[in-house]
């Protein structure tokens, strides 16, 4: 079975959300289906998008799994965003970011062994 994902995050204002998610993801949207939606392709058949929906804004939760989460969090910090929380479960780490609406995006993955 082939696996893909198109995960949506409801926001109050698509324009300001695009600015914030561009800083989080390190690039602008891959495409804009319309004025109230922006889509980022993270990998083949794997997308995250923001959609203007003020009634549901702030309730989104997602996790982006990366090969080197610590390095990715450092890159994000270089773009001016800081995690609001950090979790560790065995050899897996998760850094939590919250957009201005309160949606949670985690950056997570396996941690490098301590040297």
ABEGO torsion letter per residue (X at the ends): XBBBBBBBBBBABAAAAAAAAAAAAGBBBABBABAABBBBBABBGBBBBBBBBAAABGABBBBBBBABAAAAAAAAAAAGBBBABBBBBEABBBBBBBBAAGBBBBBBEBBBBBX
